[in-house]
Amino acid sequence: MKRIFATVLKVAKTGGYLAGLALMTSFSALAVANANDIRPQVASLVSSPGRCELKAGKKRCKMVLNLIWEAPKAAHYCLVLQNSNVPIQCWENAWRGSVKVSFDASEKTFYMLKHWDQDGVLVKTGISVTGTYKQRKRAQRRKRGFWRMF
């Protein structure tokens, strides 16, 4: 990078300000184009949000979540729900992707990224289901012994 800026300064001194500016702009465009094509070293699957909080009096948690994944190389990938062979969505010749999913569960649920034609799981992520703040505090009090006052 230092060599690039040294070249830009040299061109700016000899060829004028506009030549240096044009060269610098072309290097910036090249850097942005290369940054968009940087691939990860390992596969990843991220959910947003990562947990679902139950509403008061409800037994199931419902929300819409985003699942975003990346893989080191382009291939055919499918996103599946744990204990299900039916894919939520598949991508052909892709190394990253995202999808919105309707979440409806009463306990922690896992989503997995798999190769289209293989059985092994490439990566997985879990969405935890938590109670409301009031429910969690009540459960903490129940776990304490009768000798604890606070």
JOURGI-V501687 format. One record per backbone hydrogen bond with DSSP energy under -1.0 kcal/mol. CO is the residue of the C=O (numbers start at 1). NH is the residue of the N-H. Records with the same first field share a line. If there is no record, write none. Layout:
# JOURGI-V501687
CO = NH / NH
This chain:
# JOURGI-V501687
1 = 5
2 = 6
3 = 7
4 = 8
5 = 9
6 = 10
7 = 11
8 = 12
9 = 13
10 = 14
11 = 15
16 = 20
17 = 21
18 = 22
19 = 23
20 = 24
21 = 25
22 = 26
23 = 27
24 = 28
25 = 29
26 = 30
27 = 31
28 = 32
29 = 33
30 = 34
31 = 35
32 = 36
35 = 38
44 = 70
46 = 68
48 = 66
50 = 128
52 = 130
55 = 58
61 = 105
63 = 103
65 = 101
66 = 48
67 = 99
68 = 46
69 = 97
70 = 44
75 = 94
76 = 116
77 = 91
78 = 114
79 = 88 / 89
80 = 112
81 = 84
89 = 79
91 = 77
94 = 75
95 = 71
97 = 69
99 = 67
101 = 65
103 = 63
105 = 61
109 = 127
110 = 82
111 = 125
112 = 80
113 = 122 / 123
114 = 78
115 = 118
123 = 113
125 = 111
127 = 109
128 = 52
130 = 54
132 = 136
133 = 137
134 = 138
135 = 139
136 = 140
137 = 141
138 = 142
139 = 143
145 = 148
